[in-house]
């Protein structure tokens, strides 16, 4: 299972990085979102995967799941959500100010057709 | 007194909430009162820390390493004090009118201070991440304060870059927790020394990622191209406060390297030999950037790069002497670059449509006082005798004399000083001497800054360098004591964890 989750994290990171390097702010935001999913899964993996570990320390429970990564992920999700919301608002405002959603505020003039449109 | 370490975080946080509820007309007074109180608290912390004990504040009284601790040692107190002085000057400057350009300047400013102070005081690296995010979120808002398409463009790049940095930070934290099982810095230092062979590569990767994130905040060369763009787009008081933001990265790197990384076989030597090399290249890039900049704000933004490079070149050597030299140089460079950003605003407003472009413009109505301020700040920042920039650079040069790259650091600092002095002299002659006399003083788009508060703000930062020069002996002694306390490592670890930490550890496969 760890292999499957690791591969999924790798795939998410790769997709996130690719989108992050795109010239449109919208793809960049999607890329950051994918990247933050990958990061959250990675932190979760830091507490080790287990299908049978008890989530609560009830009497008699052994092999408890590590609760700290869950708390860390929760914090990371909340912060990531707030930041993404701010970035979307900022992107809308920049679109209003500059008239384009290119990351540089002005698209390069020699863009080949069908690319970055 | 026992609660003093948490006050620099709680005060601005409470002030930010109160400011949101207040009508805009009353905000200035509350913000200034909050800032002055923080200055008093910072002074108190400085006195408290000066007895040499490491003051540990356990939030919720949870024992370390299970709970989050705040640690007020000499280094943290010094950083909080520098932030408070710079914050007071920036706030007083903003209160001349630019705080009304947008709606929420004052709450964001206080939140930024809370994030800065928290980052300096915390002893837990996940908590450090949280405070980084608080200060970044506030800085995103402050950068956009006043609006305009230049700020929107710079803002997008800045926010995206820092979100990517935050993702890297979280990856590093996930790896640290997955391998070491702790996030408390003192506990990391203990566990790091006993990492099993199988985990060493992963631990080293995690440490390298953390260092990369801190260097992104500090703006070291390959990660520094965002800085001139962002700092020139920001408003003057915001840019002045941002002068301390790069120092957060430098501080976090120093703390992590000395307390944690340098003492463990898995991560020792992680910064060699590329950190001194990149620091030198950063000094070179900042110097060339200052030479090429067409606006004075651009020159100052590149000087921030030079100061980052100088600090990291000293810190990369990693002896207590170099750390002490860097810690004398740090308050000087932060306050002086902050002062330059404020002065640029004064000059730009007097010159009307010419702004701060380095070009012959109309004669300045207040050429004499502004010229004197420019002279002091330029002498200080370029490292020409007799002011504190010279002393700081001499201390750094003496400290790195026997280091492997010492000769190169000497060359970089001396050449950069010369070039920066030339750049600032050229700007001064364009601004003050060679005014185009046929050009009438332009009808000013924005009123000149002659209010008492702005003058006091500028005076505070202009006076910083002469004061640091006059008080060079006590300040250098404090810096030396700070470096010794930091490099001793054990007092920090013992104060946080107790003399014989009894931590039950479970190793998960």
Contacts between the chains, C-beta under 8 A, distances in Angstrom:
chain1	res1	chain2	res2	distance
A	20	B	160	7.5
A	20	B	164	6.5
A	25	B	156	6.2
A	28	B	160	5.7
A	32	B	160	7.0
A	32	B	163	5.1
A	32	B	164	7.0
A	32	B	167	7.3
A	35	B	164	7.2
A	35	B	167	4.8
A	36	B	167	6.1
A	36	B	170	7.9
A	39	B	167	5.1
A	39	B	170	4.5
A	39	B	171	5.6
A	39	B	174	7.0
A	40	B	170	7.9
A	42	B	170	7.7
A	42	B	171	5.9
A	42	B	174	4.5
A	42	B	175	7.8
A	43	B	170	6.4
A	43	B	173	7.0
A	43	B	174	4.0
A	43	B	177	7.3
A	45	B	174	7.1
A	45	B	178	6.8
A	46	B	174	4.5
A	46	B	175	7.1
A	46	B	177	4.5
A	46	B	178	3.3
A	47	B	177	7.7
A	47	B	178	7.6
A	47	B	508	7.9
A	48	B	178	7.9
A	48	B	508	4.6
A	48	B	509	7.3
A	66	B	508	7.3
A	68	B	177	7.0
A	69	B	174	7.7
A	69	B	177	6.6
A	72	B	126	6.1
A	72	B	173	7.2
A	72	B	174	7.9
A	72	B	177	7.2
A	75	B	126	7.6
A	75	B	130	6.6
A	76	B	170	5.5
A	79	B	130	7.3
A	79	B	133	4.9
A	79	B	166	7.5
A	80	B	166	7.7
A	82	B	137	6.9
A	83	B	133	7.3
A	83	B	137	6.9
A	83	B	159	7.6
A	83	B	163	5.6
A	83	B	166	7.2
A	84	B	163	7.8
A	86	B	137	6.9
A	86	B	140	6.1
A	86	B	159	7.1
A	87	B	156	7.9
A	87	B	159	5.3
A	87	B	160	7.1
A	87	B	163	6.8
A	90	B	140	7.3
A	90	B	144	7.0
A	90	B	152	7.2
A	90	B	155	5.6
A	90	B	156	6.3
A	90	B	159	6.1
A	91	B	156	6.6
A	93	B	144	7.7
A	93	B	152	5.9
A	94	B	149	7.6
A	94	B	152	3.9
A	94	B	153	6.6
A	94	B	155	7.1
A	94	B	156	5.4
A	97	B	147	7.6
A	97	B	148	7.2
A	97	B	149	4.1
A	97	B	152	4.6
A	98	B	149	5.0
A	98	B	152	6.5
A	98	B	153	6.7
A	103	B	156	6.0
A	103	B	157	6.9
A	103	B	160	7.3
A	104	B	153	6.9
A	105	B	149	6.5
A	105	B	152	7.1
A	105	B	153	3.8
A	105	B	156	7.6
